């Protein structure tokens, strides 16, 4: 028995999927920005020679790297409100889960890029009398950014795909909207094939833009 494809129900509710796509892009962009901030702080703390700074940062990173992402969503949405006596909507809870989780992974990307710079360059800059801030700004970071770029982009793509877990909190991302469309049309093959294609188009477009940015960054260097 051959399956009869029918996308009419999907097209009829295309507006819902576009809303979901927009929400997915929004939550991804905000989480990436906040994740970069968290990651930079954690990276510099972990690189600190002071153990009271490096050890908590290391513990934070290892916790997030070794626990399933969905636990972070549930913890911020269900557990944190109990502890802090506050109420979080799905959007805020998802942002908190994604930005802290991505921050832990970004921290390792940033740290790896910084420590990959040859020791001689650190020593040479110090011999010239550069302060640490000058050393980082003028010598280390310009080189480290180029080396960080590819893993940073890859991690950002992983974050974008992880946003689908926000649907478990009833946040109206692409997957959640697809579930609504499926409940109305009873055409799961068409619905989920469509959103899979939408994710592919989104990430391939982002990948193309990232390659252009990387090429310009390399040429500038």
Secondary structure, DSSP 4 states (H G I P E B T S, - for coil): -------HHHHHTHHHHHHHHHHHHHHHHHHHHHHHHHHHHHHHHHH-S-HHHHHHHHHHHHHHHTS-HHHHHHIIIIIHHHHHT----HHHHHHHHHHHHHHHHHHHHHHHHHHTS-HHHHHHHHHTT--HHHIIIIIIHHHHHHHHHHHHHHHHHHHHHHGGGGGGGT--SHHHHHHHHHHHH--HHHHHHHHHHHHHHHHHHHHHHHHHHHHHHHHH-
